[in-house]
Amino acid sequence: MGQVPNARDGLPDVTWRKSARSGKQGNCVELAPVPAHRVAVRNSRFPEGPALVFSAAEMSAFLADIKRGAYDDLLGPDDIALVS
């Protein structure tokens, strides 16, 4: 994993996107594909803040863990019902 200190300036030519389930309040995580098969992640409320940059392997492993429920214990039962 790498980090870009200022996502707006350091990654000017990427197209950021967020989940279609994101609310209008702006509390979202945005992702963007970047060169060399990597994915950048930033806070939508702070676009000039840092972005974390993950390799394709790191992002694939993270998404696989999410799909198998590896992080479900971070949420309470009421929270899981909200995202189901």
Buried (B, 14 or more C-beta within 10 A) or exposed (E): EEEBEEBBEBBEEBEBEBEEEBEEEEEBEBBBBBEEEBBBBBBBEEBEBBBBBBBEEBBEEBEEEEEEEEEEEEEEEEEEEEEE
